[in-house]
Amino acid sequence: MIWKLSGGARGMLLVAAIAAIGVLVPRRFGFFFLDPAILLLYSAIAVVFASNFVVRGVVGQDDEPLIRRIVRSGALFGWVCWLVILGTALAALSARAGRTVMPAVLLTVGLILLTGSVAWLAACFAALIAISMDSVRTAQGMTRMALFFILLIFIVLPRLLPGAWQASLGGLLTSEHLGRNLLLLSPLPACAGYWLLGRVHQVLTDRSTPLSIT
């Protein structure tokens, strides 16, 4: 099942292609690749792969235990894809530098936990959308549109904040405590994911409950 939901050979080729393209980024930007903003952007890889995996498996399903297994597998799949692609880019940067190049330990741990948490949230969100759809393609389109809209909010909203607030938010990306901040933020997407999974349960319960006029 996992092979099918991951997209099969085409899905694996896509991961390999993105990893290959990702090698060009550190070769082009050098050590600037270790900028926290760029490293955080790579977490979007987990979101895309996790949501696609879940949509393929959940559309047309009403078996809640199976859906929960698909969500867990999808979150893990998205996280592993992120790890492979980012790891390939760091390996390319290390090869260029002639030594092992890694972000700071605490930042690395924070990125690992936050990306796993975000992948879980994306998987739960995709499941909530997919259970109401009859077509995988339609569900994928709706999920991508919703995730793009959320990303747009995160990009545009800070620009509407007062200058002092923008400076504070910018400082979070350059602070020496960024790794610690990511660790503290990691539970939030995870909790939001569990809430969305509860909504999935409610939708499935409502669907299976016969209507009564008495």
Backbone as ProteinMPNN parsed JSONL, in Angstrom:
{"seq_chain_A": "MIWKLSGGARGMLLVAAIAAIGVLVPRRFGFFFLDPAILLLYSAIAVVFASNFVVRGVVGQDDEPLIRRIVRSGALFGWVCWLVILGTALAALSARAGRTVMPAVLLTVGLILLTGSVAWLAACFAALIAISMDSVRTAQGMTRMALFFILLIFIVLPRLLPGAWQASLGGLLTSEHLGRNLLLLSPLPACAGYWLLGRVHQVLTDRSTPLSIT", "coords_chain_A": {"N_chain_A": [[0.83, -1.203, 0.0], [1.936, 1.234, 0.825], [3.846, 1.714, -1.154], [2.204, 2.19, -3.383], [0.704, 4.451, -2.553], [2.693, 6.283, -2.264], [3.177, 7.01, -4.787], [4.454, 5.238, -6.357], [6.851, 4.1, -8.792], [7.034, 6.479, -10.209], [6.692, 8.372, -8.204], [9.017, 7.931, -6.655], [10.946, 8.628, -8.509], [10.379, 11.318, -8.706], [11.118, 12.249, -6.16], [13.863, 11.694, -6.335], [14.528, 13.398, -8.447], [13.982, 15.951, -7.398], [15.805, 15.942, -5.309], [18.156, 15.869, -6.812], [18.003, 18.311, -8.172], [18.034, 19.909, -5.946], [20.679, 19.758, -5.178], [21.933, 21.678, -6.66], [21.357, 24.065, -5.407], [22.917, 24.522, -2.93], [25.374, 24.504, -4.253], [25.207, 26.756, -5.757], [24.727, 28.857, -3.934], [26.463, 28.414, -1.853], [27.738, 28.64, 1.474], [25.706, 30.251, 2.29], [23.483, 28.808, 1.995], [22.935, 27.677, 4.426], [21.463, 29.515, 5.732], [18.892, 30.22, 8.027], [16.293, 30.839, 7.057], [16.216, 29.694, 4.498], [16.604, 27.005, 5.137], [14.296, 26.539, 6.606], [12.387, 26.852, 4.618], [12.708, 24.516, 3.211], [11.217, 22.724, 4.655], [8.735, 22.744, 3.558], [8.742, 20.767, 1.684], [8.154, 18.387, 3.018], [5.495, 18.869, 3.637], [4.217, 18.885, 1.115], [4.705, 16.268, 0.077], [3.631, 14.648, 2.111], [0.894, 15.408, 2.134], [0.048, 14.718, -0.481], [0.415, 11.93, -0.427], [-1.47, 11.154, 1.534], [-3.9, 12.023, 0.424], [-4.146, 10.357, -1.818], [-4.693, 7.947, -0.563], [-6.928, 8.31, 1.09], [-9.208, 9.302, -0.213], [-12.424, 8.244, -0.965], [-12.527, 6.486, 1.153], [-13.943, 5.184, 4.18], [-13.231, 3.939, 6.421], [-12.211, 4.417, 9.51], [-9.981, 3.568, 11.245], [-8.192, 2.693, 9.229], [-7.824, 5.072, 7.814], [-6.517, 6.593, 9.751], [-4.124, 5.179, 9.936], [-3.135, 5.633, 7.394], [-2.753, 8.392, 7.518], [-0.741, 8.582, 9.492], [1.302, 7.154, 8.181], [1.59, 8.761, 5.927], [2.502, 11.192, 7.026], [4.97, 10.341, 8.025], [6.18, 9.536, 5.629], [6.347, 11.99, 4.224], [8.103, 13.354, 5.938], [10.408, 11.751, 5.756], [11.031, 12.071, 3.037], [11.676, 14.791, 3.016], [13.925, 14.686, 4.681], [15.686, 13.14, 3.128], [16.011, 14.753, 0.833], [16.931, 17.243, 1.853], [19.172, 16.276, 3.178], [20.695, 15.354, 1.031], [21.32, 17.778, -0.212], [22.881, 18.995, 1.796], [24.962, 17.18, 1.865], [26.065, 17.65, -0.641], [26.967, 20.267, -0.261], [28.861, 19.809, 1.716], [30.673, 18.209, 0.308], [31.606, 20.066, -1.491], [32.86, 21.858, 0.218], [34.769, 20.302, 1.322], [34.661, 19.232, 3.817], [32.632, 18.1, 6.585], [29.547, 19.66, 6.658], [27.129, 21.109, 8.59], [24.053, 22.414, 9.977], [23.842, 24.171, 13.172], [23.737, 22.097, 16.106], [21.466, 22.248, 17.856], [19.729, 23.706, 16.245], [19.449, 21.92, 14.126], [18.135, 19.767, 15.385], [15.803, 21.108, 16.129], [14.738, 21.719, 13.579], [14.268, 19.132, 12.612], [12.28, 18.17, 14.39], [10.266, 20.145, 14.117], [9.66, 19.954, 11.372], [8.713, 17.321, 11.226], [6.42, 17.65, 12.78], [4.991, 19.53, 11.274], [4.61, 18.054, 8.944], [2.889, 16.089, 9.927], [0.662, 17.71, 10.569], [-0.028, 18.582, 7.967], [-0.719, 16.124, 6.815], [-2.987, 15.381, 8.322], [-4.668, 17.504, 7.691], [-4.963, 17.131, 4.922], [-6.331, 14.708, 4.966], [-8.786, 15.462, 6.074], [-9.85, 17.028, 4.03], [-9.873, 15.196, 1.914], [-11.721, 13.154, 2.587], [-14.128, 14.121, 1.904], [-14.246, 14.189, -0.787], [-14.638, 12.849, -4.119], [-12.827, 12.352, -6.054], [-9.408, 11.799, -6.639], [-7.765, 13.595, -7.991], [-9.238, 15.991, -7.833], [-9.287, 16.319, -5.054], [-6.549, 16.604, -4.535], [-6.072, 18.999, -5.89], [-7.693, 20.789, -4.409], [-6.471, 20.567, -1.899], [-3.862, 21.516, -2.42], [-4.483, 24.127, -3.189], [-5.575, 25.147, -0.821], [-3.372, 24.89, 0.933], [-1.566, 26.56, -0.361], [-2.881, 28.993, -0.056], [-2.766, 29.29, 2.721], [0.021, 29.457, 3.042], [0.415, 31.838, 1.659], [-0.841, 33.633, 3.339], [0.907, 33.552, 5.53], [3.078, 34.755, 4.353], [2.209, 37.288, 3.506], [0.846, 38.464, 5.701], [2.758, 39.189, 7.795], [3.862, 41.48, 6.608], [1.945, 43.36, 6.92], [1.972, 44.047, 9.499], [2.921, 46.222, 12.279], [6.056, 48.069, 12.112], [7.873, 47.492, 14.22], [7.002, 45.013, 15.095], [7.464, 43.491, 12.808], [10.253, 43.591, 12.761], [10.797, 42.139, 15.06], [9.805, 39.611, 14.385], [11.483, 39.045, 12.235], [13.84, 38.863, 13.626], [13.552, 36.443, 14.87], [14.338, 34.59, 12.988], [17.011, 34.948, 12.8], [18.036, 34.796, 15.25], [20.191, 33.538, 17.815], [18.957, 31.754, 19.324], [17.248, 30.317, 17.768], [17.015, 27.548, 17.247], [16.103, 26.604, 19.726], [13.672, 27.998, 19.786], [12.297, 26.771, 17.678], [12.011, 24.222, 18.713], [10.253, 24.766, 20.797], [8.051, 25.588, 19.356], [7.279, 23.35, 17.953], [5.293, 21.546, 19.144], [2.879, 22.842, 18.55], [1.902, 22.679, 15.737], [1.555, 19.907, 15.799], [-0.449, 19.498, 17.744], [-2.523, 20.904, 16.496], [-2.867, 19.249, 14.31], [-3.878, 16.906, 15.534], [-6.304, 17.933, 16.374], [-7.564, 18.403, 13.897], [-7.728, 15.769, 13.055], [-9.592, 14.881, 14.812], [-11.785, 16.218, 13.783], [-12.038, 14.843, 11.401], [-12.901, 12.377, 12.399], [-15.401, 13.219, 13.384], [-16.739, 13.933, 11.013], [-16.865, 11.451, 9.712], [-18.419, 10.06, 11.561], [-20.841, 11.495, 11.466], [-21.523, 10.936, 8.868], [-22.066, 8.221, 8.942], [-24.206, 8.069, 10.612], [-27.606, 7.515, 10.633], [-30.127, 9.668, 9.32], [-32.757, 11.108, 11.216], [-36.163, 11.823, 11.65], [-37.637, 11.896, 13.848]], "CA_chain_A": [[0.0, 0.0, 0.0], [2.791, 2.411, 0.935], [4.443, 1.947, -2.472], [1.182, 2.76, -4.245], [0.331, 5.787, -2.096], [3.833, 7.183, -2.46], [3.251, 7.346, -6.2], [5.158, 4.184, -7.078], [8.128, 4.45, -9.418], [7.005, 7.901, -10.57], [6.92, 9.126, -6.98], [10.421, 7.822, -6.283], [11.701, 9.428, -9.476], [10.174, 12.723, -8.356], [11.986, 12.523, -5.014], [15.24, 11.718, -6.827], [14.713, 14.588, -9.284], [14.043, 17.122, -6.521], [17.093, 15.858, -4.615], [19.194, 16.239, -7.771], [17.909, 19.764, -8.374], [18.427, 20.538, -4.689], [22.142, 19.812, -5.104], [22.37, 22.91, -7.311], [21.156, 25.218, -4.529], [24.135, 24.83, -2.169], [26.485, 24.784, -5.165], [25.042, 28.128, -6.233], [24.744, 29.836, -2.85], [27.52, 28.137, -0.891], [27.361, 28.551, 2.879], [24.46, 30.987, 2.48], [22.437, 27.787, 2.039], [22.648, 27.389, 5.827], [20.597, 30.556, 6.277], [17.698, 29.579, 8.606], [15.109, 31.024, 6.222], [16.26, 28.688, 3.435], [16.401, 25.691, 5.755], [12.879, 26.428, 6.967], [11.621, 26.67, 3.384], [12.797, 23.109, 2.823], [10.181, 21.965, 5.362], [7.564, 22.655, 2.682], [8.837, 19.488, 0.964], [7.416, 17.402, 3.812], [4.068, 19.198, 3.52], [3.737, 18.469, -0.207], [4.714, 14.81, -0.066], [2.699, 14.064, 3.08], [-0.486, 15.645, 1.717], [-0.23, 13.91, -1.675], [0.32, 10.539, 0.022], [-2.74, 10.946, 2.253], [-5.027, 12.193, -0.502], [-4.263, 9.139, -2.634], [-5.21, 6.83, 0.212], [-8.135, 8.592, 1.871], [-10.378, 9.512, -1.076], [-13.269, 7.055, -1.108], [-12.436, 5.64, 2.33], [-14.722, 5.545, 5.362], [-12.711, 3.111, 7.505], [-11.415, 5.359, 10.294], [-8.651, 3.05, 11.606], [-7.334, 2.701, 8.049], [-7.493, 6.467, 7.527], [-5.509, 7.013, 10.728], [-2.851, 4.567, 9.549], [-2.664, 6.349, 6.205], [-2.275, 9.703, 7.965], [0.555, 8.385, 10.139], [2.268, 6.769, 7.15], [1.822, 9.925, 5.077], [3.355, 12.138, 7.749], [6.319, 9.761, 8.05], [6.705, 9.578, 4.267], [6.729, 13.37, 3.933], [9.288, 13.689, 6.739], [11.562, 11.037, 5.194], [11.374, 12.733, 1.773], [12.385, 16.027, 3.397], [15.237, 14.318, 5.215], [16.529, 12.693, 2.012], [16.311, 15.866, -0.074], [17.798, 18.188, 2.553], [20.439, 15.593, 3.427], [21.454, 15.352, -0.222], [21.844, 19.131, -0.408], [23.958, 19.213, 2.763], [26.087, 16.351, 1.425], [26.695, 18.361, -1.762], [27.69, 21.405, 0.296], [30.025, 19.261, 2.408], [31.629, 17.788, -0.717], [32.22, 21.281, -2.055], [33.71, 22.486, 1.224], [35.833, 19.389, 1.704], [34.474, 18.843, 5.212], [31.223, 17.947, 6.925], [28.88, 20.936, 6.94], [25.799, 20.91, 9.15], [23.601, 23.499, 10.855], [24.098, 23.955, 14.593], [23.047, 20.895, 16.601], [20.126, 22.571, 18.358], [18.924, 24.089, 15.09], [19.152, 20.692, 13.391], [17.103, 19.047, 16.139], [14.572, 21.881, 16.001], [14.215, 21.532, 12.224], [13.765, 17.759, 12.501], [11.019, 18.049, 15.126], [9.249, 21.021, 13.531], [9.25, 19.405, 10.077], [7.846, 16.183, 11.502], [5.142, 18.165, 13.281], [4.298, 20.165, 10.142], [4.185, 16.964, 8.062], [1.713, 15.512, 10.572], [-0.448, 18.647, 10.375], [-0.417, 18.533, 6.552], [-1.379, 14.84, 6.574], [-4.323, 15.447, 8.92], [-5.435, 18.47, 6.903], [-5.285, 16.481, 3.65], [-7.348, 13.688, 5.232], [-10.07, 16.138, 6.283], [-10.35, 17.437, 2.721], [-10.038, 14.05, 1.015], [-12.871, 12.309, 2.911], [-15.333, 14.73, 1.324], [-14.06, 14.243, -2.232], [-14.798, 11.594, -4.855], [-11.75, 12.238, -7.036], [-8.074, 12.101, -6.113], [-7.267, 14.81, -8.635], [-9.942, 17.131, -7.245], [-8.824, 16.47, -3.673], [-5.194, 17.151, -4.581], [-6.184, 20.404, -6.275], [-8.229, 21.535, -3.273], [-5.461, 20.593, -0.845], [-2.788, 22.422, -2.826], [-4.996, 25.489, -3.155], [-5.701, 25.553, 0.579], [-2.034, 25.049, 1.497], [-0.989, 27.76, -0.966], [-3.536, 30.142, 0.566], [-2.203, 29.412, 4.065], [1.38, 29.966, 2.868], [0.308, 33.238, 1.252], [-1.163, 34.395, 4.552], [2.12, 33.669, 6.329], [3.998, 35.658, 3.669], [1.657, 38.644, 3.397], [0.424, 39.009, 6.99], [3.805, 39.938, 8.511], [4.109, 42.767, 5.979], [0.891, 44.279, 7.349], [2.168, 44.332, 10.921], [3.782, 47.393, 12.559], [7.479, 47.858, 11.85], [8.544, 46.868, 15.363], [6.624, 43.591, 15.098], [8.181, 42.859, 11.7], [11.641, 43.437, 13.179], [10.843, 41.053, 16.04], [9.645, 38.354, 13.662], [12.716, 38.814, 11.487], [14.863, 38.462, 14.574], [13.393, 35.028, 15.204], [15.049, 33.792, 11.987], [18.455, 35.167, 12.907], [18.414, 34.673, 16.658], [20.995, 32.37, 18.19], [18.051, 30.846, 20.021], [16.26, 29.822, 16.812], [16.803, 26.122, 17.475], [15.226, 26.474, 20.897], [12.338, 28.482, 19.408], [11.663, 25.743, 16.857], [11.625, 23.145, 19.627], [9.071, 25.204, 21.535], [6.929, 25.703, 18.418], [6.951, 22.048, 17.364], [4.028, 20.937, 19.58], [1.681, 23.542, 18.075], [1.341, 21.991, 14.565], [1.144, 18.547, 16.168], [-1.757, 19.607, 18.41], [-3.492, 21.298, 15.474], [-3.131, 18.046, 13.527], [-4.777, 16.039, 16.295], [-7.635, 18.552, 16.334], [-8.117, 18.118, 12.572], [-8.062, 14.35, 13.014], [-10.873, 14.795, 15.511], [-12.814, 16.654, 12.83], [-12.228, 13.705, 10.492], [-13.758, 11.435, 13.137], [-16.762, 13.764, 13.443], [-17.336, 13.826, 9.681], [-17.171, 10.037, 9.463], [-19.529, 9.703, 12.447], [-22.053, 12.106, 10.916], [-21.851, 10.24, 7.624], [-22.575, 6.882, 9.236], [-25.389, 8.162, 11.465], [-28.797, 7.75, 9.807], [-30.972, 10.801, 9.655], [-34.008, 10.757, 11.876], [-37.102, 12.948, 11.724], [-38.399, 11.779, 15.092]], "C_chain_A": [[0.868, 1.259, 0.0], [3.419, 2.759, -0.416], [3.45, 2.633, -3.401], [0.878, 4.194, -3.855], [1.467, 6.785, -2.239], [3.981, 7.615, -3.917], [4.007, 6.327, -7.022], [6.483, 4.662, -7.641], [8.174, 5.933, -9.774], [7.276, 8.769, -9.338], [8.375, 9.097, -6.55], [11.313, 8.628, -7.235], [11.568, 10.917, -9.173], [11.053, 13.117, -7.174], [13.438, 12.639, -5.472], [15.512, 12.975, -7.651], [14.833, 15.844, -8.425], [15.364, 17.128, -5.752], [18.227, 16.293, -5.54], [19.2, 17.748, -8.029], [18.385, 20.494, -7.12], [19.922, 20.625, -4.501], [22.652, 21.126, -5.684], [22.278, 24.111, -6.389], [22.394, 25.503, -3.684], [25.344, 25.107, -3.057], [26.428, 26.232, -5.653], [25.251, 29.145, -5.11], [25.815, 29.569, -1.793], [26.987, 28.064, 0.532], [26.123, 29.379, 3.203], [23.269, 30.028, 2.523], [22.029, 27.48, 3.476], [21.853, 28.5, 6.498], [19.305, 29.913, 6.792], [16.448, 29.709, 7.75], [15.061, 29.985, 5.105], [15.999, 27.303, 4.004], [14.934, 25.486, 6.135], [12.01, 26.21, 5.733], [11.632, 25.215, 2.936], [11.735, 22.259, 3.524], [8.906, 21.833, 4.526], [7.566, 21.358, 1.881], [8.029, 18.426, 1.691], [5.912, 17.617, 3.692], [3.501, 18.659, 2.214], [3.639, 16.951, -0.31], [3.743, 14.137, 0.902], [1.255, 14.222, 2.62], [-0.85, 14.822, 0.485], [-0.425, 12.438, -1.316], [-1.051, 10.283, 0.638], [-3.931, 11.057, 1.316], [-5.23, 10.942, -1.335], [-4.925, 8.004, -1.86], [-6.564, 7.053, 0.835], [-9.374, 8.788, 1.006], [-11.135, 8.197, -1.262], [-13.261, 6.143, 0.1], [-13.4, 6.123, 3.419], [-14.319, 4.69, 6.572], [-11.752, 3.969, 8.339], [-10.066, 4.794, 10.739], [-7.682, 3.036, 10.427], [-6.892, 4.12, 7.719], [-6.411, 6.965, 8.48], [-4.142, 6.411, 10.395], [-2.258, 5.274, 8.334], [-2.1, 7.708, 6.593], [-0.903, 9.573, 8.617], [1.639, 8.044, 9.113], [2.606, 7.954, 6.255], [2.726, 10.947, 5.732], [4.801, 11.637, 7.775], [6.963, 9.823, 6.667], [7.165, 10.987, 3.908], [7.991, 13.774, 4.672], [10.537, 13.021, 6.164], [11.995, 11.675, 3.876], [12.136, 14.028, 2.044], [13.795, 15.711, 3.856], [16.193, 13.916, 4.099], [16.96, 13.88, 1.149], [17.226, 16.889, 0.595], [19.163, 17.557, 2.825], [21.313, 15.549, 2.19], [22.086, 16.719, -0.48], [22.999, 19.413, 0.548], [25.195, 18.385, 2.397], [26.823, 17.025, 0.271], [27.504, 19.546, -1.257], [28.958, 20.935, 1.011], [31.101, 18.832, 1.415], [32.346, 18.986, -1.315], [33.202, 21.901, -1.074], [34.879, 21.593, 1.632], [35.778, 18.974, 3.161], [32.975, 18.731, 5.481], [30.631, 19.295, 7.323], [27.461, 20.637, 7.395], [25.374, 22.17, 9.883], [23.976, 23.184, 12.3], [23.237, 22.807, 15.115], [21.63, 21.201, 17.039], [19.195, 22.985, 17.227], [18.531, 22.862, 14.284], [18.034, 19.908, 14.073], [15.762, 19.773, 16.025], [13.923, 21.718, 14.642], [13.604, 20.146, 12.058], [12.399, 17.634, 13.17], [9.925, 18.913, 14.502], [8.756, 20.469, 12.206], [8.366, 18.179, 10.263], [6.463, 16.616, 11.952], [4.324, 18.786, 12.154], [3.815, 19.105, 9.15], [2.93, 16.286, 8.618], [0.49, 16.404, 10.379], [-0.946, 18.603, 8.938], [-1.158, 17.246, 6.234], [-2.8, 14.841, 7.123], [-5.229, 16.392, 8.128], [-5.873, 17.853, 5.576], [-6.372, 15.427, 3.841], [-8.724, 14.318, 5.391], [-10.679, 16.58, 4.964], [-10.724, 16.218, 1.884], [-11.277, 13.22, 1.322], [-14.168, 12.867, 2.329], [-15.271, 14.781, -0.192], [-14.223, 12.861, -2.857], [-13.653, 11.335, -5.822], [-10.419, 12.615, -6.395], [-7.562, 13.404, -6.694], [-7.922, 16.052, -8.049], [-9.458, 17.393, -5.83], [-7.415, 17.052, -3.628], [-5.219, 18.636, -4.938], [-6.678, 21.264, -5.13], [-7.195, 21.651, -2.159], [-4.345, 21.565, -1.187], [-3.239, 23.869, -2.759], [-5.081, 26.007, -1.72], [-4.329, 25.787, 1.208], [-1.345, 26.285, 0.928], [-1.577, 29.01, -0.326], [-2.977, 30.371, 1.972], [-0.783, 29.972, 4.003], [1.364, 31.444, 2.507], [0.005, 34.126, 2.451], [0.099, 34.62, 5.388], [3.132, 34.614, 5.687], [3.507, 37.1, 3.726], [1.381, 39.255, 4.766], [1.537, 39.748, 7.732], [4.081, 41.312, 7.922], [3.074, 43.817, 6.38], [1.032, 44.678, 8.816], [3.005, 45.601, 11.098], [5.257, 47.05, 12.408], [8.205, 47.152, 12.978], [8.246, 45.374, 15.417], [7.352, 42.845, 13.987], [9.646, 42.615, 12.075], [11.785, 42.282, 14.174], [10.723, 39.695, 15.365], [10.892, 38.015, 12.861], [13.835, 38.347, 12.395], [14.765, 37.003, 14.955], [14.175, 34.132, 14.248], [16.561, 33.918, 12.096], [18.952, 34.987, 14.336], [19.257, 33.42, 16.884], [20.157, 31.329, 18.925], [17.009, 30.235, 19.073], [15.976, 28.338, 17.022], [15.877, 25.875, 18.643], [13.806, 26.908, 20.56], [11.587, 27.44, 18.579], [11.203, 24.57, 17.719], [10.347, 23.512, 20.375], [7.836, 25.284, 20.645], [6.432, 24.351, 17.918], [5.636, 21.442, 17.856], [2.782, 21.588, 18.985], [1.102, 22.906, 16.811], [0.86, 20.585, 14.888], [-0.236, 18.567, 16.824], [-2.845, 19.993, 17.417], [-3.86, 20.101, 14.6], [-4.079, 17.1, 14.24], [-6.194, 16.606, 16.324], [-8.309, 18.277, 14.988], [-8.506, 16.655, 12.439], [-9.362, 14.09, 13.779], [-12.027, 15.227, 14.622], [-13.083, 15.557, 11.797], [-13.147, 12.678, 11.14], [-15.198, 11.922, 13.155], [-17.461, 13.65, 12.1], [-17.746, 12.39, 9.384], [-18.345, 9.572, 10.328], [-20.848, 10.244, 11.906], [-22.496, 11.38, 9.657], [-22.501, 8.881, 7.894], [-23.827, 6.879, 10.102], [-26.612, 8.417, 10.6], [-29.575, 8.963, 10.276], [-32.286, 10.338, 10.273], [-34.887, 11.999, 11.946], [-37.95, 12.888, 12.983], [-37.63, 12.418, 16.225]], "O_chain_A": [[0.591, 2.221, -0.716], [3.518, 3.93, -0.784], [3.816, 3.557, -4.127], [0.799, 5.068, -4.719], [1.235, 7.991, -2.325], [4.801, 8.473, -4.241], [4.19, 6.501, -8.226], [7.154, 5.513, -7.056], [9.22, 6.572, -9.658], [7.992, 9.768, -9.414], [8.916, 10.117, -6.125], [12.303, 9.228, -6.817], [12.513, 11.684, -9.355], [11.661, 14.187, -7.178], [14.158, 13.549, -5.063], [16.595, 13.553, -7.566], [15.679, 16.7, -8.685], [15.973, 18.18, -5.562], [19.146, 16.995, -5.118], [20.256, 18.378, -8.095], [19.038, 21.535, -7.194], [20.401, 21.472, -3.747], [23.687, 21.635, -5.252], [23.026, 25.075, -6.552], [22.89, 26.63, -3.709], [26.24, 25.857, -2.669], [27.456, 26.852, -5.924], [25.885, 30.179, -5.32], [26.05, 30.412, -0.928], [25.92, 27.5, 0.775], [25.548, 29.228, 4.28], [22.194, 30.373, 3.014], [20.895, 27.066, 3.719], [21.595, 28.439, 7.7], [18.681, 29.137, 6.068], [15.626, 28.794, 7.716], [13.994, 29.454, 4.796], [15.256, 26.517, 3.417], [14.4, 24.385, 5.999], [11.02, 25.48, 5.784], [10.663, 24.739, 2.344], [11.389, 21.183, 3.036], [8.098, 20.932, 4.749], [6.511, 20.897, 1.445], [7.304, 17.654, 1.065], [5.144, 16.656, 3.651], [2.432, 18.049, 2.201], [2.616, 16.414, -0.733], [3.098, 13.152, 0.541], [0.473, 13.276, 2.704], [-1.953, 14.279, 0.416], [-1.323, 11.78, -1.841], [-1.715, 9.303, 0.299], [-4.87, 10.266, 1.408], [-6.364, 10.509, -1.538], [-5.641, 7.189, -2.443], [-7.29, 6.092, 1.089], [-10.482, 8.474, 1.442], [-10.565, 7.181, -1.66], [-13.929, 5.109, 0.083], [-13.642, 7.322, 3.558], [-14.981, 4.714, 7.609], [-10.619, 4.22, 7.926], [-9.066, 5.501, 10.618], [-6.498, 3.329, 10.589], [-5.73, 4.353, 7.385], [-5.495, 7.676, 8.067], [-3.117, 7.073, 10.558], [-1.048, 5.487, 8.249], [-1.077, 8.131, 6.054], [-0.001, 10.361, 8.331], [2.749, 8.574, 9.167], [3.76, 8.138, 5.866], [3.611, 11.508, 5.086], [5.737, 12.409, 7.571], [8.149, 10.126, 6.544], [8.249, 11.163, 3.351], [8.853, 14.453, 4.114], [11.598, 13.641, 6.089], [13.191, 11.81, 3.618], [13.126, 14.322, 1.375], [14.749, 16.386, 3.468], [17.364, 14.295, 4.109], [18.129, 13.996, 0.781], [18.188, 17.354, -0.017], [20.192, 18.225, 2.717], [22.533, 15.69, 2.281], [23.235, 16.811, -0.91], [23.996, 20.012, 0.146], [26.328, 18.827, 2.59], [28.052, 16.983, 0.203], [28.597, 19.811, -1.756], [30.002, 21.581, 0.924], [32.29, 19.057, 1.64], [33.541, 18.93, -1.608], [34.25, 22.41, -1.473], [35.856, 22.063, 2.215], [36.745, 18.422, 3.686], [32.156, 19.211, 4.697], [31.145, 19.978, 8.208], [26.688, 19.996, 6.682], [26.222, 22.921, 10.364], [24.379, 22.064, 12.613], [22.135, 22.576, 14.618], [20.692, 20.506, 16.649], [18.009, 22.656, 17.243], [17.4, 22.771, 13.806], [17.102, 19.442, 13.417], [14.719, 19.143, 15.849], [12.703, 21.591, 14.545], [12.55, 19.997, 11.44], [11.47, 17.066, 12.596], [8.784, 18.469, 14.371], [7.556, 20.507, 11.933], [7.381, 18.008, 9.544], [5.457, 16.027, 11.556], [3.11, 18.594, 12.084], [2.733, 19.24, 8.579], [2.016, 15.95, 7.864], [-0.594, 15.914, 10.062], [-2.155, 18.589, 8.704], [-2.121, 17.261, 5.467], [-3.719, 14.357, 6.463], [-6.409, 16.108, 7.923], [-7.016, 18.028, 5.154], [-7.238, 15.266, 2.981], [-9.717, 13.778, 4.903], [-11.896, 16.516, 4.794], [-11.763, 16.206, 1.223], [-11.845, 12.627, 0.405], [-15.181, 12.17, 2.268], [-16.156, 15.359, -0.824], [-13.981, 11.839, -2.214], [-13.52, 10.232, -6.351], [-10.318, 13.624, -5.696], [-6.99, 14.226, -5.979], [-7.25, 17.052, -7.795], [-9.242, 18.542, -5.443], [-7.118, 17.897, -2.783], [-4.478, 19.433, -4.362], [-6.149, 22.351, -4.896], [-7.055, 22.709, -1.545], [-3.924, 22.352, -0.339], [-2.484, 24.741, -2.33], [-4.713, 27.147, -1.435], [-4.136, 26.764, 1.931], [-0.624, 26.981, 1.643], [-0.86, 29.98, -0.08], [-2.74, 31.512, 2.368], [-0.414, 30.842, 4.793], [2.195, 32.215, 2.988], [0.529, 35.234, 2.564], [0.339, 35.719, 5.888], [3.953, 35.21, 6.385], [4.288, 38.022, 3.964], [1.65, 40.437, 4.977], [1.295, 40.836, 8.253], [4.489, 42.222, 8.645], [3.296, 45.015, 6.204], [0.302, 45.538, 9.309], [3.715, 46.011, 10.18], [5.659, 45.896, 12.555], [9.062, 46.304, 12.729], [9.119, 44.568, 15.742], [7.804, 41.716, 14.18], [10.211, 41.57, 11.753], [12.766, 41.539, 14.138], [11.431, 38.749, 15.711], [11.314, 36.86, 12.806], [14.676, 37.541, 11.999], [15.764, 36.383, 15.321], [14.625, 33.051, 14.63], [17.302, 33.099, 11.553], [20.156, 35.025, 14.59], [19.064, 32.391, 16.237], [20.577, 30.189, 19.122], [16.0, 29.697, 19.527], [14.82, 27.916, 16.98], [14.974, 25.041, 18.568], [12.843, 26.274, 20.99], [10.383, 27.25, 18.756], [10.14, 23.996, 17.484], [9.466, 22.672, 20.565], [6.715, 25.076, 21.107], [5.279, 24.229, 17.503], [4.911, 20.863, 17.046], [1.731, 20.95, 18.921], [-0.093, 22.608, 16.791], [-0.127, 20.118, 14.32], [-1.093, 17.746, 16.496], [-3.96, 19.476, 17.482], [-5.013, 19.95, 14.196], [-4.988, 16.549, 13.619], [-7.169, 15.855, 16.301], [-9.496, 17.955, 14.945], [-9.498, 16.331, 11.787], [-10.13, 13.193, 13.433], [-13.12, 14.666, 14.698], [-14.222, 15.367, 11.371], [-14.067, 12.17, 10.498], [-16.122, 11.13, 12.963], [-18.643, 13.308, 12.042], [-18.835, 12.14, 8.868], [-19.172, 8.779, 9.878], [-21.855, 9.536, 11.889], [-23.691, 11.227, 9.404], [-23.383, 8.45, 7.151], [-24.443, 5.833, 10.31], [-26.665, 9.428, 9.899], [-29.666, 9.244, 11.471], [-32.843, 9.308, 9.894], [-34.413, 13.09, 12.262], [-38.854, 13.7, 13.181], [-38.1, 12.426, 17.363]]}, "name": "protein", "num_of_chains": 1, "seq": "MIWKLSGGARGMLLVAAIAAIGVLVPRRFGFFFLDPAILLLYSAIAVVFASNFVVRGVVGQDDEPLIRRIVRSGALFGWVCWLVILGTALAALSARAGRTVMPAVLLTVGLILLTGSVAWLAACFAALIAISMDSVRTAQGMTRMALFFILLIFIVLPRLLPGAWQASLGGLLTSEHLGRNLLLLSPLPACAGYWLLGRVHQVLTDRSTPLSIT"}
